[in-house]
Each structure stands twice: as structure tokens, then as C-alpha cells.
Amino acid sequence: MRRKCRYIAALCAAACLGAGAPAQVYAQEAGGAGTEVTFTAGNDGAMTAAAEPGKIAPVKYEKGSYVVGRDIPAGEYAVFASTDGDGNPYRTCSFTLYKNDSDEKRIGTFRFEHHGLVTLYDGQHLVLQSGYAVPAGEAKLTLAPYGMYLAGRDMEPGSYLLTPLTADGGYFALYNDVRYYYDYQDDYRRFLEPTVITVSEGQYLELGNIASIVKLEGSGGA
């Protein structure tokens, strides 16, 4: 699986870099009835709720450099694109992750539409080039046609119909972990026509250049 994922990443990097590609590209090393998922452009429920009286916002880590365990606790985080500008939900965030604070070994530089998910471990060095991070459990994500989601927490497991946003096609990637993306990839596909995928409990789904996502009726976790 590792060799296959790195081969896919190498093929995709040249063609897709900067034009909507799965997270691992930036690292070094068919139809049916259903219910359309509704969403809001922000999709950052924690920040929206915190704006209400009596609500407390989660800790927010702005663009910058962080040593895990010293400047930011270890754990899983949602990294969001900046909310400044025109409010386009397809804006991207990016960050670089190193194995240690001396930056001798770079795990990779990752970019996501709207938001991504990553698990950080003590001693790692995180550099947020754009956007900001909040603890994933406090982000209150809801499924939308962009970003990354954990089945069973942020979305329901099951089968979904994906429709690409542009004529260039869309893509999706499935992971069983979000510590080092390219080592934990279960599936990755680019497609030009609407396609059906199945997401199991505990899998992470990454979406890029997608116009709509529809959960098929009667589908459950695989």
C-alpha cells in the first residue's frame, strides 16, 4: 500500500499541484436516489457558535510556527483556510509538518480546500503557512463538498454520490489515519463524471473540486 500510494502521489504531483490535489501529493517522502447534504459556506460550527452570547470559542492557533508539546498540545486538529476575503469556501489552507523542532526531517507540506485534519505528536514542528487551527473535537464540522471529515464524528458512514465542480474533474481520498497521509491512504481517485464512493466508520474523507455530495438512501457504514 505504501509503495502504491507514493507512486500515485508522484504521478499526480506534476499534473495537479496547485490545481486541487489530495494532501499526500504535497508530501516528501455511478448514480442513485439519495438526499443531498446541505451546508453553509463557513462550516466552522465552533467559531459560529462562539459568536453567540454565552458561548466560548475553542483555542485558536493562528498562522505561525509551533513546537508540539510546547506551543500547542498533541492531538487532532482541524486547520481552516482564512476567513478573510470573499468568503469563498473553496479557498485553501496550507501547513508544513516536521518530525522534530530542528527541521531536519520534513514530513510534508499539505494543502486543503477549506479545511484539513491532522494528528500532531509531541516533539513535531508545525508551521501554519495560511489559515488557523483548532482542536478537531471542538470544530463542529458538518459534511460539505470540500475539506476533510471523519466518518462517525463529522459525517455518517455510507455511500455518497460525488459530482465534480468543473470540467477538470474532482477528486476524493480516503485515509485510515491523519498522522502521515501518504502512509495511511485507503483509496484515491480523480474523476470527470459523477461517481459513487463508500465511506466506512473511522475513515477520513478528503474532497477536492466537488460541486455536490449526496448520501444515497438506505446506505450505511461498510
CYANA upper distance limits for C-alpha pairs under 8 A (distance plus 0.5 A):
  1 MET  CA      5 CYS  CA      6.57
  1 MET  CA    183 ASP  CA      8.25
  1 MET  CA    185 GLN  CA      8.33
  2 ARG  CA      6 ARG  CA      6.77
  2 ARG  CA    182 TYR  CA      7.56
  2 ARG  CA    183 ASP  CA      5.91
  2 ARG  CA    184 TYR  CA      8.23
  3 ARG  CA      7 TYR  CA      6.70
  4 LYS  CA      8 ILE  CA      6.77
  5 CYS  CA      9 ALA  CA      6.62
  5 CYS  CA    182 TYR  CA      6.51
  5 CYS  CA    183 ASP  CA      7.77
  5 CYS  CA    185 GLN  CA      7.34
  6 ARG  CA     10 ALA  CA      6.61
  6 ARG  CA     29 GLU  CA      8.17
  6 ARG  CA    182 TYR  CA      7.15
  7 TYR  CA     11 LEU  CA      6.85
  8 ILE  CA     12 CYS  CA      6.66
  9 ALA  CA     13 ALA  CA      6.41
  9 ALA  CA     24 GLN  CA      6.91
  9 ALA  CA     25 VAL  CA      5.23
  9 ALA  CA    182 TYR  CA      8.44
 10 ALA  CA     14 ALA  CA      7.91
 10 ALA  CA     25 VAL  CA      7.55
 11 LEU  CA     15 ALA  CA      7.93
 12 CYS  CA     16 CYS  CA      6.03
 12 CYS  CA     17 LEU  CA      8.04
 12 CYS  CA     21 ALA  CA      7.92
 12 CYS  CA     25 VAL  CA      7.11
 13 ALA  CA     17 LEU  CA      5.76
 13 ALA  CA     21 ALA  CA      8.25
 13 ALA  CA     25 VAL  CA      5.87
 13 ALA  CA     26 TYR  CA      7.75
 16 CYS  CA     20 GLY  CA      6.67
 16 CYS  CA     21 ALA  CA      5.94
 17 LEU  CA     21 ALA  CA      6.79
 17 LEU  CA     25 VAL  CA      7.99
 17 LEU  CA     26 TYR  CA      8.22
 20 GLY  CA    113 GLU  CA      8.30
 20 GLY  CA    170 GLY  CA      8.39
 20 GLY  CA    171 TYR  CA      8.43
 20 GLY  CA    208 GLY  CA      6.39
 20 GLY  CA    209 ASN  CA      6.86
 21 ALA  CA     25 VAL  CA      7.07
 21 ALA  CA    171 TYR  CA      7.72
 21 ALA  CA    208 GLY  CA      7.38
 22 PRO  CA     26 TYR  CA      8.42
 22 PRO  CA    111 ARG  CA      8.37
 22 PRO  CA    112 PHE  CA      8.09
 22 PRO  CA    171 TYR  CA      7.95
 22 PRO  CA    172 PHE  CA      7.72
 22 PRO  CA    173 ALA  CA      7.03
 22 PRO  CA    188 TYR  CA      8.48
 22 PRO  CA    206 GLU  CA      7.80
 22 PRO  CA    207 LEU  CA      8.43
 22 PRO  CA    208 GLY  CA      7.83
 23 ALA  CA     27 ALA  CA      7.94
 23 ALA  CA    110 PHE  CA      5.70
 23 ALA  CA    111 ARG  CA      6.37
 23 ALA  CA    112 PHE  CA      7.14
 23 ALA  CA    181 TYR  CA      7.33
 24 GLN  CA    108 GLY  CA      8.45
 24 GLN  CA    110 PHE  CA      7.50
 24 GLN  CA    181 TYR  CA      5.92
 24 GLN  CA    182 TYR  CA      5.45
 25 VAL  CA    110 PHE  CA      8.38
 26 TYR  CA    108 GLY  CA      6.66
 26 TYR  CA    109 THR  CA      5.76
 26 TYR  CA    110 PHE  CA      5.86
 26 TYR  CA    111 ARG  CA      7.83
 27 ALA  CA    107 ILE  CA      6.92
 27 ALA  CA    108 GLY  CA      4.34
 27 ALA  CA    109 THR  CA      6.08
 27 ALA  CA    110 PHE  CA      7.26
 27 ALA  CA    182 TYR  CA      7.87
 28 GLN  CA    106 ARG  CA      7.67
 28 GLN  CA    107 ILE  CA      6.89
 28 GLN  CA    108 GLY  CA      5.75
 28 GLN  CA    109 THR  CA      8.33
 29 GLU  CA    107 ILE  CA      7.51
 29 GLU  CA    108 GLY  CA      7.97
 30 ALA  CA    161 LEU  CA      7.71
 30 ALA  CA    194 PRO  CA      6.77
 30 ALA  CA    195 THR  CA      5.17
 30 ALA  CA    196 VAL  CA      5.61
 31 GLY  CA    161 LEU  CA      7.01
 31 GLY  CA    194 PRO  CA      7.60
 31 GLY  CA    195 THR  CA      7.36
 31 GLY  CA    196 VAL  CA      7.21
 32 GLY  CA    161 LEU  CA      8.19
 32 GLY  CA    216 LEU  CA      7.11
 33 ALA  CA    216 LEU  CA      6.41
 33 ALA  CA    217 GLU  CA      6.84
 34 GLY  CA    214 VAL  CA      6.56
 34 GLY  CA    215 LYS  CA      5.94
 34 GLY  CA    216 LEU  CA      4.43
 34 GLY  CA    217 GLU  CA      5.15
 35 THR  CA    214 VAL  CA      6.03
 35 THR  CA    215 LYS  CA      5.90
 35 THR  CA    216 LEU  CA      6.79
 35 THR  CA    217 GLU  CA      7.13
 36 GLU  CA    212 SER  CA      8.18
 36 GLU  CA    213 ILE  CA      6.92
 36 GLU  CA    214 VAL  CA      4.70
 36 GLU  CA    215 LYS  CA      6.74
 37 VAL  CA    143 LEU  CA      7.61
 37 VAL  CA    144 ALA  CA      7.52
 37 VAL  CA    212 SER  CA      8.38
 37 VAL  CA    213 ILE  CA      6.73
 37 VAL  CA    214 VAL  CA      6.11
 37 VAL  CA    215 LYS  CA      7.34
 38 THR  CA    144 ALA  CA      7.76
 39 PHE  CA     43 ASN  CA      7.53
 39 PHE  CA    142 THR  CA      7.64
 39 PHE  CA    143 LEU  CA      7.46
 39 PHE  CA    144 ALA  CA      6.19
 40 THR  CA    144 ALA  CA      8.43
 41 ALA  CA     87 GLY  CA      7.83
 41 ALA  CA     88 ASN  CA      7.83
 41 ALA  CA     89 PRO  CA      5.91
 42 GLY  CA     87 GLY  CA      8.23
 42 GLY  CA     89 PRO  CA      7.25
 43 ASN  CA    141 LEU  CA      6.60
 43 ASN  CA    142 THR  CA      6.76
 43 ASN  CA    144 ALA  CA      8.19
 44 ASP  CA     48 THR  CA      6.89
 44 ASP  CA    139 ALA  CA      6.58
 44 ASP  CA    140 LYS  CA      6.94
 44 ASP  CA    141 LEU  CA      6.55
 45 GLY  CA     49 ALA  CA      6.45
 45 GLY  CA    139 ALA  CA      6.65
 45 GLY  CA    140 LYS  CA      5.34
 45 GLY  CA    141 LEU  CA      6.72
 45 GLY  CA    142 THR  CA      8.32
 46 ALA  CA     50 ALA  CA      6.58
 46 ALA  CA     57 ALA  CA      7.00
 46 ALA  CA     58 PRO  CA      7.40
 46 ALA  CA    138 GLU  CA      6.61
 46 ALA  CA    139 ALA  CA      5.47
 46 ALA  CA    140 LYS  CA      5.98
 47 MET  CA     51 ALA  CA      7.07
 47 MET  CA     57 ALA  CA      6.49
 47 MET  CA     58 PRO  CA      8.02
 47 MET  CA    139 ALA  CA      8.08
 48 THR  CA     52 GLU  CA      7.85
 49 ALA  CA     55 LYS  CA      6.78
 49 ALA  CA     56 ILE  CA      8.47
 49 ALA  CA     57 ALA  CA      8.14
 50 ALA  CA     54 GLY  CA      8.25
 50 ALA  CA     55 LYS  CA      5.04
 50 ALA  CA     56 ILE  CA      5.57
 50 ALA  CA     57 ALA  CA      5.15
 51 ALA  CA     55 LYS  CA      7.29
 51 ALA  CA     57 ALA  CA      8.27
 58 PRO  CA    134 VAL  CA      7.11
 58 PRO  CA    135 PRO  CA      7.84
 58 PRO  CA    138 GLU  CA      6.83
 58 PRO  CA    139 ALA  CA      8.31
 59 VAL  CA    134 VAL  CA      6.54
 59 VAL  CA    135 PRO  CA      7.85
 60 LYS  CA    132 TYR  CA      7.27
 60 LYS  CA    133 ALA  CA      6.34
 60 LYS  CA    134 VAL  CA      5.54
 61 TYR  CA    132 TYR  CA      5.95
 61 TYR  CA    133 ALA  CA      5.50
 61 TYR  CA    134 VAL  CA      6.87
 62 GLU  CA    128 LEU  CA      8.04
 62 GLU  CA    131 GLY  CA      7.28
 62 GLU  CA    132 TYR  CA      5.01
 62 GLU  CA    133 ALA  CA      7.13
 63 LYS  CA    127 VAL  CA      8.11
 63 LYS  CA    128 LEU  CA      5.35
 63 LYS  CA    129 GLN  CA      6.48
 63 LYS  CA    130 SER  CA      6.24
 63 LYS  CA    131 GLY  CA      6.40
 63 LYS  CA    132 TYR  CA      6.11
 64 GLY  CA    127 VAL  CA      6.26
 64 GLY  CA    128 LEU  CA      5.67
 64 GLY  CA    129 GLN  CA      7.26
 65 SER  CA    125 HIS  CA      7.82
 65 SER  CA    126 LEU  CA      6.34
 65 SER  CA    127 VAL  CA      4.96
 65 SER  CA    128 LEU  CA      6.86
 66 TYR  CA     70 ARG  CA      8.19
 66 TYR  CA     71 ASP  CA      5.75
 66 TYR  CA     72 ILE  CA      6.76
 66 TYR  CA    125 HIS  CA      6.29
 66 TYR  CA    126 LEU  CA      5.58
 66 TYR  CA    127 VAL  CA      6.81
 67 VAL  CA     71 ASP  CA      5.79
 67 VAL  CA     72 ILE  CA      7.04
 67 VAL  CA    101 ASP  CA      6.75
 67 VAL  CA    122 ASP  CA      8.35
 67 VAL  CA    123 GLY  CA      6.85
 67 VAL  CA    124 GLN  CA      6.41
 67 VAL  CA    125 HIS  CA      5.05
 67 VAL  CA    126 LEU  CA      6.75
 68 VAL  CA     72 ILE  CA      5.55
 68 VAL  CA     73 PRO  CA      6.28
 68 VAL  CA     74 ALA  CA      6.32
 68 VAL  CA    120 LEU  CA      7.31
 68 VAL  CA    121 TYR  CA      6.78
 68 VAL  CA    122 ASP  CA      5.38
 68 VAL  CA    123 GLY  CA      5.83
 68 VAL  CA    124 GLN  CA      5.76
 68 VAL  CA    125 HIS  CA      6.55
 68 VAL  CA    126 LEU  CA      7.63
 69 GLY  CA     73 PRO  CA      5.35
 69 GLY  CA     74 ALA  CA      6.32
 69 GLY  CA    121 TYR  CA      8.02
 69 GLY  CA    122 ASP  CA      5.26
 69 GLY  CA    123 GLY  CA      6.80
 73 PRO  CA    122 ASP  CA      8.08
 74 ALA  CA    119 THR  CA      8.00
 74 ALA  CA    120 LEU  CA      5.59
 74 ALA  CA    121 TYR  CA      5.42
 74 ALA  CA    122 ASP  CA      6.15
 75 GLY  CA    119 THR  CA      5.89
 75 GLY  CA    120 LEU  CA      5.74
 75 GLY  CA    121 TYR  CA      7.19
 75 GLY  CA    135 PRO  CA      7.96
 76 GLU  CA    117 LEU  CA      7.45
 76 GLU  CA    118 VAL  CA      6.04
 76 GLU  CA    119 THR  CA      4.55
 76 GLU  CA    120 LEU  CA      6.64
 76 GLU  CA    135 PRO  CA      6.65
 76 GLU  CA    136 ALA  CA      6.06
 76 GLU  CA    137 GLY  CA      8.27
 77 TYR  CA    117 LEU  CA      6.12
 77 TYR  CA    118 VAL  CA      5.95
 77 TYR  CA    119 THR  CA      6.76
 77 TYR  CA    120 LEU  CA      8.16
 77 TYR  CA    133 ALA  CA      6.70
 77 TYR  CA    134 VAL  CA      6.07
 77 TYR  CA    135 PRO  CA      4.90
 77 TYR  CA    136 ALA  CA      4.84
 77 TYR  CA    137 GLY  CA      8.29
 78 ALA  CA    115 HIS  CA      7.02
 78 ALA  CA    116 GLY  CA      6.15
 78 ALA  CA    117 LEU  CA      5.11
 78 ALA  CA    118 VAL  CA      7.20
 78 ALA  CA    133 ALA  CA      6.04
 78 ALA  CA    134 VAL  CA      6.00
 78 ALA  CA    135 PRO  CA      6.60
 78 ALA  CA    136 ALA  CA      5.30
 78 ALA  CA    139 ALA  CA      7.23
 79 VAL  CA     93 CYS  CA      7.49
 79 VAL  CA    115 HIS  CA      5.76
 79 VAL  CA    116 GLY  CA      5.76
 79 VAL  CA    117 LEU  CA      6.70
 79 VAL  CA    118 VAL  CA      8.26
 79 VAL  CA    131 GLY  CA      7.23
 79 VAL  CA    132 TYR  CA      6.02
 79 VAL  CA    133 ALA  CA      4.73
 79 VAL  CA    134 VAL  CA      7.11
 80 PHE  CA     92 THR  CA      8.40
 80 PHE  CA     93 CYS  CA      6.44
 80 PHE  CA    114 HIS  CA      6.28
 80 PHE  CA    115 HIS  CA      4.71
 80 PHE  CA    116 GLY  CA      7.24
 80 PHE  CA    131 GLY  CA      5.82
 80 PHE  CA    132 TYR  CA      5.93
 80 PHE  CA    133 ALA  CA      6.68
 81 ALA  CA     91 ARG  CA      6.72
 81 ALA  CA     92 THR  CA      5.76
 81 ALA  CA     93 CYS  CA      4.71
 81 ALA  CA     94 SER  CA      8.29
 81 ALA  CA    113 GLU  CA      8.05
 81 ALA  CA    114 HIS  CA      5.65
 81 ALA  CA    115 HIS  CA      6.45
 81 ALA  CA    130 SER  CA      7.13
 81 ALA  CA    131 GLY  CA      4.76
 81 ALA  CA    132 TYR  CA      7.25
 82 SER  CA     91 ARG  CA      8.36
 82 SER  CA     92 THR  CA      8.50
 82 SER  CA     93 CYS  CA      7.62
 82 SER  CA    130 SER  CA      7.33
 82 SER  CA    131 GLY  CA      4.92
 82 SER  CA    132 TYR  CA      7.41
 83 THR  CA     87 GLY  CA      6.91
 83 THR  CA    131 GLY  CA      8.44
 89 PRO  CA    113 GLU  CA      8.02
 89 PRO  CA    114 HIS  CA      6.09
 89 PRO  CA    146 TYR  CA      8.27
 90 TYR  CA    113 GLU  CA      5.64
 90 TYR  CA    114 HIS  CA      5.94
 90 TYR  CA    146 TYR  CA      7.32
 90 TYR  CA    209 ASN  CA      8.42
 91 ARG  CA    113 GLU  CA      6.18
 91 ARG  CA    114 HIS  CA      5.96
 92 THR  CA    111 ARG  CA      6.96
 92 THR  CA    112 PHE  CA      5.80
 92 THR  CA    113 GLU  CA      4.93
 92 THR  CA    114 HIS  CA      5.75
 92 THR  CA    115 HIS  CA      7.65
 93 CYS  CA    111 ARG  CA      6.12
 93 CYS  CA    112 PHE  CA      6.09
 93 CYS  CA    113 GLU  CA      7.20
 93 CYS  CA    114 HIS  CA      7.00
 93 CYS  CA    115 HIS  CA      6.91
 93 CYS  CA    116 GLY  CA      8.33
 93 CYS  CA    129 GLN  CA      8.12
 93 CYS  CA    130 SER  CA      5.72
 93 CYS  CA    131 GLY  CA      5.72
 94 SER  CA    109 THR  CA      7.60
 94 SER  CA    110 PHE  CA      6.00
 94 SER  CA    111 ARG  CA      4.81
 94 SER  CA    112 PHE  CA      7.10
 94 SER  CA    128 LEU  CA      6.95
 94 SER  CA    129 GLN  CA      6.08
 94 SER  CA    130 SER  CA      5.88
 94 SER  CA    131 GLY  CA      7.54
 95 PHE  CA    109 THR  CA      6.17
 95 PHE  CA    110 PHE  CA      6.03
 95 PHE  CA    111 ARG  CA      7.26
 95 PHE  CA    126 LEU  CA      7.62
 95 PHE  CA    127 VAL  CA      6.03
 95 PHE  CA    128 LEU  CA      4.92
 95 PHE  CA    129 GLN  CA      5.73
 95 PHE  CA    130 SER  CA      7.40
 96 THR  CA    106 ARG  CA      8.16
 96 THR  CA    107 ILE  CA      8.10
 96 THR  CA    108 GLY  CA      6.24
 96 THR  CA    109 THR  CA      4.63
 96 THR  CA    110 PHE  CA      6.78
 96 THR  CA    126 LEU  CA      6.50
 96 THR  CA    127 VAL  CA      5.62
 96 THR  CA    128 LEU  CA      7.09
 96 THR  CA    129 GLN  CA      7.90
 97 LEU  CA    106 ARG  CA      6.69
 97 LEU  CA    107 ILE  CA      5.99
 97 LEU  CA    108 GLY  CA      6.22
 97 LEU  CA    109 THR  CA      6.96
 97 LEU  CA    124 GLN  CA      7.60
 97 LEU  CA    125 HIS  CA      6.32
 97 LEU  CA    126 LEU  CA      5.28
 97 LEU  CA    127 VAL  CA      6.88
 98 TYR  CA    103 ASP  CA      6.14
 98 TYR  CA    104 GLU  CA      8.02
 98 TYR  CA    105 LYS  CA      6.22
 98 TYR  CA    106 ARG  CA      4.77
 98 TYR  CA    107 ILE  CA      5.68
 98 TYR  CA    108 GLY  CA      7.68
 98 TYR  CA    124 GLN  CA      6.19
 98 TYR  CA    125 HIS  CA      5.47
 98 TYR  CA    126 LEU  CA      6.99
 99 LYS  CA    103 ASP  CA      7.55
 99 LYS  CA    104 GLU  CA      8.09
 99 LYS  CA    105 LYS  CA      6.05
 99 LYS  CA    106 ARG  CA      6.70
 99 LYS  CA    107 ILE  CA      6.78
 99 LYS  CA    123 GLY  CA      7.65
 99 LYS  CA    124 GLN  CA      5.28
 99 LYS  CA    125 HIS  CA      7.00
100 ASN  CA    104 GLU  CA      7.50
100 ASN  CA    105 LYS  CA      7.51
100 ASN  CA    123 GLY  CA      5.89
100 ASN  CA    124 GLN  CA      4.95
100 ASN  CA    125 HIS  CA      6.06
101 ASP  CA    123 GLY  CA      7.03
101 ASP  CA    124 GLN  CA      6.50
101 ASP  CA    125 HIS  CA      5.46
103 ASP  CA    125 HIS  CA      7.72
107 ILE  CA    180 TYR  CA      7.72
111 ARG  CA    116 GLY  CA      8.18
112 PHE  CA    116 GLY  CA      6.02
112 PHE  CA    147 GLY  CA      6.66
112 PHE  CA    148 MET  CA      8.49
112 PHE  CA    208 GLY  CA      8.25
113 GLU  CA    146 TYR  CA      6.23
113 GLU  CA    147 GLY  CA      5.64
113 GLU  CA    207 LEU  CA      8.21
113 GLU  CA    208 GLY  CA      6.84
114 HIS  CA    146 TYR  CA      6.90
114 HIS  CA    147 GLY  CA      5.82
115 HIS  CA    146 TYR  CA      8.27
115 HIS  CA    147 GLY  CA      5.24
115 HIS  CA    148 MET  CA      6.95
116 GLY  CA    147 GLY  CA      6.13
116 GLY  CA    148 MET  CA      5.61
116 GLY  CA    149 TYR  CA      8.49
116 GLY  CA    206 GLU  CA      8.26
117 LEU  CA    136 ALA  CA      7.76
117 LEU  CA    148 MET  CA      6.77
117 LEU  CA    149 TYR  CA      8.06
117 LEU  CA    178 VAL  CA      7.15
118 VAL  CA    178 VAL  CA      5.59
118 VAL  CA    179 ARG  CA      6.41
119 THR  CA    178 VAL  CA      6.22
119 THR  CA    179 ARG  CA      5.37
120 LEU  CA    124 GLN  CA      7.53
120 LEU  CA    179 ARG  CA      7.27
128 LEU  CA    132 TYR  CA      7.46
134 VAL  CA    138 GLU  CA      7.60
134 VAL  CA    139 ALA  CA      6.95
135 PRO  CA    139 ALA  CA      6.91
136 ALA  CA    140 LYS  CA      8.17
140 LYS  CA    154 ASP  CA      7.78
141 LEU  CA    149 TYR  CA      7.93
141 LEU  CA    154 ASP  CA      5.93
142 THR  CA    154 ASP  CA      6.05
142 THR  CA    155 MET  CA      7.08
143 LEU  CA    149 TYR  CA      7.43
143 LEU  CA    154 ASP  CA      7.00
143 LEU  CA    155 MET  CA      6.20
144 ALA  CA    212 SER  CA      8.22
144 ALA  CA    213 ILE  CA      7.56
145 PRO  CA    207 LEU  CA      6.91
145 PRO  CA    208 GLY  CA      7.99
145 PRO  CA    209 ASN  CA      8.36
145 PRO  CA    210 ILE  CA      5.78
145 PRO  CA    211 ALA  CA      6.59
145 PRO  CA    212 SER  CA      5.90
145 PRO  CA    213 ILE  CA      6.23
146 TYR  CA    206 GLU  CA      7.84
146 TYR  CA    207 LEU  CA      5.36
146 TYR  CA    208 GLY  CA      6.03
146 TYR  CA    209 ASN  CA      7.61
146 TYR  CA    210 ILE  CA      6.96
147 GLY  CA    206 GLU  CA      6.26
147 GLY  CA    207 LEU  CA      5.99
147 GLY  CA    208 GLY  CA      7.50
148 MET  CA    204 TYR  CA      7.23
148 MET  CA    205 LEU  CA      5.89
148 MET  CA    206 GLU  CA      4.74
148 MET  CA    207 LEU  CA      6.83
149 TYR  CA    153 ARG  CA      8.41
149 TYR  CA    154 ASP  CA      6.02
149 TYR  CA    155 MET  CA      7.10
149 TYR  CA    204 TYR  CA      5.95
149 TYR  CA    205 LEU  CA      5.73
149 TYR  CA    206 GLU  CA      7.13
150 LEU  CA    154 ASP  CA      5.80
150 LEU  CA    155 MET  CA      6.96
150 LEU  CA    202 GLY  CA      6.77
150 LEU  CA    203 GLN  CA      6.38
150 LEU  CA    204 TYR  CA      4.98
150 LEU  CA    205 LEU  CA      6.97
151 ALA  CA    155 MET  CA      5.44
151 ALA  CA    156 GLU  CA      6.07
151 ALA  CA    157 PRO  CA      5.75
151 ALA  CA    199 VAL  CA      7.47
151 ALA  CA    200 SER  CA      7.09
151 ALA  CA    201 GLU  CA      5.58
151 ALA  CA    202 GLY  CA      5.79
151 ALA  CA    203 GLN  CA      6.07
151 ALA  CA    204 TYR  CA      6.74
151 ALA  CA    205 LEU  CA      8.00
152 GLY  CA    156 GLU  CA      6.03
152 GLY  CA    157 PRO  CA      6.74
152 GLY  CA    201 GLU  CA      5.96
152 GLY  CA    202 GLY  CA      6.73
156 GLU  CA    201 GLU  CA      8.35
156 GLU  CA    220 GLY  CA      8.23
156 GLU  CA    221 GLY  CA      8.18
157 PRO  CA    198 THR  CA      8.12
157 PRO  CA    199 VAL  CA      5.79
157 PRO  CA    200 SER  CA      5.60
157 PRO  CA    201 GLU  CA      5.85
157 PRO  CA    220 GLY  CA      6.22
157 PRO  CA    221 GLY  CA      4.88
157 PRO  CA    222 ALA  CA      7.88
158 GLY  CA    198 THR  CA      5.96
158 GLY  CA    199 VAL  CA      5.85
158 GLY  CA    200 SER  CA      6.94
158 GLY  CA    215 LYS  CA      7.75
158 GLY  CA    216 LEU  CA      8.19
158 GLY  CA    219 SER  CA      5.45
158 GLY  CA    220 GLY  CA      4.59
158 GLY  CA    221 GLY  CA      5.02
158 GLY  CA    222 ALA  CA      7.09
159 SER  CA    196 VAL  CA      7.18
159 SER  CA    197 ILE  CA      6.02
159 SER  CA    198 THR  CA      4.68
159 SER  CA    199 VAL  CA      6.78
159 SER  CA    215 LYS  CA      6.52
159 SER  CA    216 LEU  CA      6.22
159 SER  CA    219 SER  CA      6.03
159 SER  CA    220 GLY  CA      7.44
159 SER  CA    221 GLY  CA      8.32
160 TYR  CA    196 VAL  CA      5.99
160 TYR  CA    197 ILE  CA      5.94
160 TYR  CA    198 THR  CA      6.84
160 TYR  CA    199 VAL  CA      8.43
160 TYR  CA    213 ILE  CA      6.91
160 TYR  CA    214 VAL  CA      5.82
160 TYR  CA    215 LYS  CA      4.88
160 TYR  CA    216 LEU  CA      6.06
161 LEU  CA    194 PRO  CA      7.17
161 LEU  CA    195 THR  CA      6.16
161 LEU  CA    196 VAL  CA      4.96
161 LEU  CA    197 ILE  CA      7.11
161 LEU  CA    213 ILE  CA      6.14
161 LEU  CA    214 VAL  CA      5.50
161 LEU  CA    215 LYS  CA      6.90
161 LEU  CA    216 LEU  CA      7.41
162 LEU  CA    194 PRO  CA      5.95
162 LEU  CA    195 THR  CA      5.88
162 LEU  CA    196 VAL  CA      6.68
162 LEU  CA    197 ILE  CA      8.11
162 LEU  CA    210 ILE  CA      7.30
162 LEU  CA    211 ALA  CA      8.16
162 LEU  CA    212 SER  CA      6.51
162 LEU  CA    213 ILE  CA      5.29
162 LEU  CA    214 VAL  CA      7.18
163 THR  CA    170 GLY  CA      7.99
163 THR  CA    193 GLU  CA      7.23
163 THR  CA    194 PRO  CA      4.91
163 THR  CA    195 THR  CA      7.26
163 THR  CA    210 ILE  CA      6.35
163 THR  CA    211 ALA  CA      6.06
163 THR  CA    212 SER  CA      5.91
163 THR  CA    213 ILE  CA      7.13
164 PRO  CA    169 GLY  CA      5.69
164 PRO  CA    170 GLY  CA      5.04
164 PRO  CA    171 TYR  CA      8.23
164 PRO  CA    191 PHE  CA      7.91
164 PRO  CA    192 LEU  CA      7.02
164 PRO  CA    193 GLU  CA      7.26
164 PRO  CA    194 PRO  CA      7.03
164 PRO  CA    209 ASN  CA      6.54
164 PRO  CA    210 ILE  CA      4.93
164 PRO  CA    211 ALA  CA      5.81
164 PRO  CA    212 SER  CA      7.87
165 LEU  CA    169 GLY  CA      7.28
165 LEU  CA    170 GLY  CA      7.01
165 LEU  CA    209 ASN  CA      5.70
165 LEU  CA    210 ILE  CA      5.10
165 LEU  CA    211 ALA  CA      4.57
165 LEU  CA    212 SER  CA      8.13
166 THR  CA    170 GLY  CA      7.87
166 THR  CA    209 ASN  CA      7.52
166 THR  CA    210 ILE  CA      8.44
166 THR  CA    211 ALA  CA      8.34
167 ALA  CA    192 LEU  CA      7.33
168 ASP  CA    192 LEU  CA      7.30
169 GLY  CA    190 ARG  CA      7.19
169 GLY  CA    191 PHE  CA      5.84
169 GLY  CA    192 LEU  CA      4.74
169 GLY  CA    193 GLU  CA      7.78
169 GLY  CA    209 ASN  CA      7.47
170 GLY  CA    190 ARG  CA      6.16
170 GLY  CA    191 PHE  CA      6.10
170 GLY  CA    192 LEU  CA      7.08
170 GLY  CA    207 LEU  CA      8.40
170 GLY  CA    208 GLY  CA      6.31
170 GLY  CA    209 ASN  CA      5.11
170 GLY  CA    210 ILE  CA      5.92
171 TYR  CA    188 TYR  CA      7.86
171 TYR  CA    189 ARG  CA      6.04
171 TYR  CA    190 ARG  CA      4.68
171 TYR  CA    191 PHE  CA      6.66
171 TYR  CA    207 LEU  CA      6.67
171 TYR  CA    208 GLY  CA      5.81
171 TYR  CA    209 ASN  CA      7.14
171 TYR  CA    210 ILE  CA      7.82
172 PHE  CA    188 TYR  CA      6.29
172 PHE  CA    189 ARG  CA      6.22
172 PHE  CA    190 ARG  CA      7.23
172 PHE  CA    205 LEU  CA      7.55
172 PHE  CA    206 GLU  CA      6.00
172 PHE  CA    207 LEU  CA      5.19
172 PHE  CA    208 GLY  CA      6.76
173 ALA  CA    185 GLN  CA      7.77
173 ALA  CA    186 ASP  CA      8.09
173 ALA  CA    187 ASP  CA      6.06
173 ALA  CA    188 TYR  CA      4.74
173 ALA  CA    189 ARG  CA      7.11
173 ALA  CA    205 LEU  CA      6.42
173 ALA  CA    206 GLU  CA      5.59
173 ALA  CA    207 LEU  CA      7.30
174 LEU  CA    185 GLN  CA      6.39
174 LEU  CA    186 ASP  CA      5.79
174 LEU  CA    187 ASP  CA      5.56
174 LEU  CA    188 TYR  CA      6.89
174 LEU  CA    199 VAL  CA      8.23
174 LEU  CA    203 GLN  CA      7.00
174 LEU  CA    204 TYR  CA      6.03
174 LEU  CA    205 LEU  CA      5.33
174 LEU  CA    206 GLU  CA      6.89
175 TYR  CA    181 TYR  CA      7.58
175 TYR  CA    184 TYR  CA      5.95
175 TYR  CA    185 GLN  CA      4.80
175 TYR  CA    186 ASP  CA      5.68
175 TYR  CA    187 ASP  CA      7.64
175 TYR  CA    203 GLN  CA      6.22
175 TYR  CA    204 TYR  CA      5.50
175 TYR  CA    205 LEU  CA      7.19
176 ASN  CA    184 TYR  CA      6.12
176 ASN  CA    185 GLN  CA      7.00
176 ASN  CA    186 ASP  CA      7.15
176 ASN  CA    202 GLY  CA      7.37
176 ASN  CA    203 GLN  CA      5.47
176 ASN  CA    204 TYR  CA      6.67
177 ASP  CA    181 TYR  CA      7.63
177 ASP  CA    184 TYR  CA      6.12
177 ASP  CA    185 GLN  CA      8.30
177 ASP  CA    203 GLN  CA      7.89
177 ASP  CA    204 TYR  CA      7.52
178 VAL  CA    184 TYR  CA      7.71
178 VAL  CA    204 TYR  CA      8.16
180 TYR  CA    184 TYR  CA      7.19
181 TYR  CA    185 GLN  CA      6.78
191 PHE  CA    195 THR  CA      7.84
198 THR  CA    221 GLY  CA      8.27
198 THR  CA    222 ALA  CA      7.54
199 VAL  CA    203 GLN  CA      6.98
199 VAL  CA    205 LEU  CA      7.80
199 VAL  CA    221 GLY  CA      7.19
199 VAL  CA    222 ALA  CA      7.41
200 SER  CA    221 GLY  CA      5.37
200 SER  CA    222 ALA  CA      5.44
201 GLU  CA    221 GLY  CA      6.36
201 GLU  CA    222 ALA  CA      7.86
215 LYS  CA    219 SER  CA      8.07
